[in-house]
Amino acid sequence: MMEQRLGRVSSTRETGDTLDRIFVHDYVLDVEIGVHHNEKGVTQRVRFSVDIDVAPSTGALDDDIARTLDYDYVINGIKEIIARGHINLVETLAEEVAQHCLAHPRTAWVKVVIEKLDKDPGAVGVEIVRRKRED
């Protein structure tokens, strides 16, 4: 059974700017991942937790999902990335998820935690934090 938590909270980063945060936590999918011989051609349970700080809307949302960064944007992005096929490194997967999230125009900051759940003695993984570059 896939358990996931979705939400929205407020946040402030080093700049002092008020940002909103959306998140997808504890989203578990079967993923073809790993560099070892026994990890090729099989799937492993992988848990994704993603926090995204977004700039507040400059206009009224009018209860319209198209005017916000939707949780499905994150979930569908993860699914698209893993649908491409086998990924060797958890770090590569985390970076691709982060880059997908940063591609949204309202994203300012993202934290991606990815855990492989079927490794002994328990979950192992990586956490990365990325900020949108100021050009």
Buried (B, 14 or more C-beta within 10 A) or exposed (E): EEEBEBEEEEBEEEEEEEBBBBBBBBBBBEBBBBEEEEBEEEBBBBBBBBBBBBBEEEEEEEEEEEBBBBBEBBBEBBEEBBEEEBBBEBEBBBBBBBBBBBEBEBBBBBBBBBBBEBBEEEBEBBEBEBBBEEE
